[in-house]
Amino acid sequence: MSRHFTSRHFLRRARHGAAAAALIAAVAVLSAKPVAARGPENIADVAEQVIDAVVNISTSQKVDSHISGLPDLPPGSPMEEFFDEFFKNRRGGRGGGDNAERGPRRVNSLGSGFIIDPSGLVVTNNHVIADADEINVILNDGTKLPAQLVGKDTKSDLALLRVKPEQPLKPVKFGDSDKLRLGEWVIAIGNPFSLGGTVTAGIVSARNRDIQSGPYDNYIQTDAAINRGNSGGPLFSLNGEVIGVNTAIISPSGGSIGIGFAVPSNTAMPVIEQLRQFGETRRGWLGVRIQQVTDDIAESLSISPARGALVAGVDDKGPAKPAGIEPGDVVVSFDGHDIKEMHDLPRVVADTPVGKVVDVVVIRKGKQETHKVTVGRLQDTEKVAEASAKQEAPPDKSVVQKTLGLELSQLSDEQRRKFKIKSAVNGVLVAGVDASVATADPDKRLAPGDVIVEVQYQAVASPADMQKRVDQLKGQGKKIAVLLVSNGNGDTRFVALNLQ
């Protein structure tokens, strides 16, 4: 028994020894190869080349110490925690201590920026310098220069500053962000948590990200570490060109989790150039309200695949009106640029020179048409309009017909007053809705007070008209009906409703 055990024991050891020897040999082979370092070898060379063009932005503003909450500091401020604690102590204090009678005090914050002209032009984020009474630019060598605001743009969150140096400054150049590829290496340099001159590296994780921060969202997403204080700093390609302006992060903790966003250089350059020339932006304007072309709407319009921007309404004073563009048109091309989805159109229009005559290609009732449009100028008071669903209102009692989960009624003077519907709005009143319609996806949601103007591009004036049109579409084998819906103010949008 003992002998048998010993033999098997030696056999296992022999096998184990052979496996170990093979493993050692494999390790030896692998270790003979050079171990690759993280990232390309020239990151240090690029950082050394551009570091002097990256600056810290220091701002201060006067705030009232008697306010009950935290001051609205720009993101990236190292003072946020301090003031959070300060105001927490104020609220928790008793009696008339020193804090109770404090007058206005100054709040400091820090961000990043970069030099684009030897004479002293500096780019940063608008939110870095927002509401600042005093702005200073701190160069890489520690020199502190007072800065003046040349111009700012809230929609792209960019700002241009000017300093007056004693000697020409070292600038950096913008690159072509359209040439970026997914997985390409990029370098971020900035002032995170007041640690100036910080270099981080990563890759381009995604392009054309819409993070719902503004009408022209098309951010570069990167996993290069971007933290508070990096805002306004540059994102470099490996040839030392600025291909983005670091602007935002997603972070539950406030620190980097590898999801940062930068304004692409091709979006920033025209904005910065306009701020340099005019001190303000001069964007193109089409004068339409748009919404996404959903699969249901695309099917009803015989558009395959779903693409373009659906015109939900046309401004009477805008350039689209005289050019013949109508609600229900789907814009698929603007000035030679393909419009693949709704958010492409505002960006392309905004970048088009004011006064330029352009070709706008639309699909209208299944047929393609081209219209000539003279681009207008978007004023600060104008909004890049997108159609949105109306909130619920109390249901109306005078219901005369029900179809598709909708309680429909004639639009009387009494109902106009009740739902505050303007006299110019005509159609069939939605007086009530089933739960399935009230809780549907936003693009399919209707609410009491909405007015159905058209059903599948045919006007309806009464519940009977609408029922007749619905029956007609069902008879044609249609599964989806596209409704043109207006709110009380006359703002229209399209809703694709299931006929089944």
Beta strands, then each sheet from edge to edge (+ up, - down):
strand 1: 54-63
strand 2: 105-117
strand 3: 121-125
strand 4: 134-138
strand 5: 144-146
strand 6: 148-153
strand 7: 158-162
strand 8: 185-190
strand 9: 198-209
strand 10: 219-222
strand 11: 234-236
strand 12: 242-249
strand 13: 260-264
strand 14: 283-285
strand 15: 288-292
strand 16: 309-314
strand 17: 330-334
strand 18: 337-338
strand 19: 357-364
strand 20: 367-374
strand 21: 376-378
strand 22: 401-403
strand 23: 406-409
strand 24: 428-433
strand 25: 451-455
strand 26: 458-459
strand 27: 480-486
strand 28: 492-498
sheet 1: 5+ 4- 1+ 2- 3+ 7- 6+
sheet 2: 8+ 9- 10+ 13- 12+ 11- 8+
sheet 3: 14+ 21-
sheet 4: 15+ 16- 17+ 18-
sheet 5: 15+ 16- 17+ 19- 20+
sheet 6: 22+ 23- 24+ 25- 26+
sheet 7: 22+ 23- 24+ 25- 27+ 28-
end
